[in-house]
Amino acid sequence: MRQNNRRFNNNYNKKRPERVPEEGLMVHVYNGDVNKAIRRLKRKVEASGLMKDLHERKAYEKPSEKRRRLKKAATRRWQKKMQKRKDELGY
């Protein structure tokens, strides 16, 4: 019986260097361009939903009010979807 002399490069067991997660929202300022860094920070804050969360936590919201708000948002989404469908397909 013939032996197979090929060596297999097995990278599955090698440990990857751990990435340290950034705490909070951070941006780096490159070449002293603060305005660009502020734009990136605003984009990150918007994407994370931080301001929306802070606004919601500003005061206590009763469970019934929360249900009413979520149902109203769902209704608006549905109406928007139906309007878009009507514009595209005609019904």
Sine and cosine of phi, psi and omega as CSV:
sin_phi,cos_phi,sin_psi,cos_psi,sin_omega,cos_omega
0.00,0.00,0.69,-0.72,-0.07,-1.00
-1.00,0.03,0.70,-0.71,0.02,-1.00
-1.00,0.05,0.55,-0.83,0.05,-1.00
-1.00,-0.02,0.90,-0.44,-0.08,-1.00
-1.00,-0.05,0.10,0.99,0.00,-1.00
-0.96,0.26,0.61,-0.79,0.08,-1.00
-0.97,-0.24,0.70,-0.72,0.01,-1.00
-0.99,-0.16,0.71,-0.71,0.03,-1.00
-1.00,0.07,0.98,-0.22,-0.05,-1.00
-0.99,-0.16,0.98,-0.21,0.00,-1.00
-0.99,-0.11,0.08,1.00,-0.11,-0.99
-0.94,0.34,-0.51,0.86,-0.08,-1.00
-1.00,-0.06,-0.07,1.00,0.01,-1.00
-0.96,0.27,0.65,-0.76,0.00,-1.00
-0.99,0.12,0.69,-0.72,0.07,-1.00
-1.00,0.08,0.53,-0.85,0.06,-1.00
-0.91,0.41,0.70,-0.71,-0.04,-1.00
-0.97,0.26,0.71,-0.70,0.07,-1.00
-1.00,0.06,0.74,-0.67,0.03,-1.00
-1.00,0.09,0.88,-0.47,-0.01,-1.00
-0.94,0.34,0.62,-0.79,0.03,-1.00
-0.97,0.25,0.70,-0.72,0.05,-1.00
-1.00,0.00,0.80,-0.61,-0.01,-1.00
0.97,0.23,-0.17,-0.99,0.02,-1.00
-0.99,-0.15,0.86,-0.51,-0.03,-1.00
-0.77,-0.64,0.56,-0.83,0.18,-0.98
-0.70,-0.71,0.50,-0.87,0.04,-1.00
-0.98,-0.20,0.61,-0.79,0.04,-1.00
-0.99,-0.11,0.87,-0.49,0.00,-1.00
-0.96,-0.28,0.69,-0.73,0.06,-1.00
0.82,0.58,0.50,0.87,0.04,-1.00
0.93,0.36,0.28,0.96,-0.03,-1.00
-1.00,0.02,1.00,0.09,-0.07,-1.00
-0.95,0.32,-0.59,0.81,-0.04,-1.00
-0.89,0.46,-0.65,0.76,0.03,-1.00
-0.92,0.40,-0.62,0.79,0.03,-1.00
-0.91,0.41,-0.63,0.78,0.03,-1.00
-0.91,0.42,-0.64,0.76,0.03,-1.00
-0.89,0.45,-0.67,0.74,0.03,-1.00
-0.91,0.43,-0.63,0.78,0.02,-1.00
-0.90,0.43,-0.69,0.72,0.03,-1.00
-0.87,0.49,-0.66,0.75,0.01,-1.00
-0.90,0.44,-0.66,0.75,0.01,-1.00
-0.92,0.40,-0.65,0.76,0.01,-1.00
-0.90,0.43,-0.67,0.74,0.02,-1.00
-0.89,0.45,-0.69,0.73,-0.04,-1.00
-0.93,0.36,-0.53,0.84,-0.04,-1.00
-0.98,0.20,-0.33,0.94,0.00,-1.00
0.97,0.23,0.35,0.94,-0.05,-1.00
-0.90,0.44,-0.72,0.69,-0.05,-1.00
-0.92,0.40,-0.61,0.79,0.04,-1.00
-0.89,0.45,-0.67,0.75,0.01,-1.00
-0.90,0.43,-0.68,0.73,0.02,-1.00
-0.89,0.45,-0.65,0.76,0.01,-1.00
-0.90,0.44,-0.64,0.77,0.00,-1.00
-0.94,0.35,-0.54,0.84,-0.03,-1.00
-1.00,0.09,-0.06,1.00,-0.07,-1.00
-0.86,0.50,-0.61,0.79,0.01,-1.00
-0.64,-0.77,0.37,-0.93,0.00,-1.00
-0.94,0.34,0.67,-0.74,0.05,-1.00
-0.88,-0.48,0.83,-0.56,0.00,-1.00
-0.90,0.44,0.51,-0.86,0.01,-1.00
-0.84,0.54,-0.59,0.81,0.01,-1.00
-0.92,0.39,-0.62,0.79,0.04,-1.00
-0.92,0.39,-0.61,0.79,0.02,-1.00
-0.90,0.44,-0.70,0.72,0.04,-1.00
-0.87,0.49,-0.68,0.73,-0.01,-1.00
-0.89,0.46,-0.67,0.74,-0.01,-1.00
-0.91,0.42,-0.71,0.71,-0.02,-1.00
-0.92,0.40,-0.62,0.79,0.02,-1.00
-0.92,0.39,-0.63,0.78,0.03,-1.00
-0.90,0.44,-0.66,0.75,0.03,-1.00
-0.90,0.43,-0.65,0.76,0.01,-1.00
-0.91,0.42,-0.63,0.77,0.03,-1.00
-0.89,0.46,-0.68,0.73,0.03,-1.00
-0.89,0.46,-0.67,0.74,0.03,-1.00
-0.88,0.47,-0.68,0.73,-0.02,-1.00
-0.90,0.43,-0.69,0.72,0.00,-1.00
-0.90,0.43,-0.63,0.77,0.04,-1.00
-0.89,0.45,-0.67,0.74,0.01,-1.00
-0.90,0.44,-0.67,0.74,0.00,-1.00
-0.93,0.37,-0.59,0.81,0.04,-1.00
-0.91,0.41,-0.66,0.75,0.03,-1.00
-0.90,0.44,-0.66,0.75,0.03,-1.00
-0.90,0.43,-0.64,0.77,0.01,-1.00
-0.90,0.43,-0.66,0.75,0.01,-1.00
-0.91,0.42,-0.65,0.76,-0.07,-1.00
-0.98,0.19,-0.69,0.72,-0.14,-0.99
-0.97,-0.26,-0.28,0.96,0.04,-1.00
1.00,0.03,0.15,0.99,0.08,-1.00
-0.58,-0.81,0.00,0.00,0.00,0.00
